[in-house]
Amino acid sequence: MIDCIALAKILELQNHTLHDQWRKNEDLFYQAYDREGWGLFSWFGNILDHAYAWLKTKKADRPDIGRSAWGDNSGCCGQAASAR
């Protein structure tokens, strides 16, 4: 029981000194919690963002947007295509 209390006190003192160091130098915090796995996670998130943006623009770039709903030879204006 006393061993557990002593271990908890040691961990508490280590944590306190780390927090004091992080207050003095913020870069130490980011160095302590830097993981290689987050880079892969961020890369995958960026790929998803780019794919979603590409799909949104792909939807807007349809080739028949300027085509009239009444046909090309009817002489109707091209405003009907914007209603689709």
Order of alpha helices (4+ residues) and beta strands (2+ residues): alpha-alpha-alpha
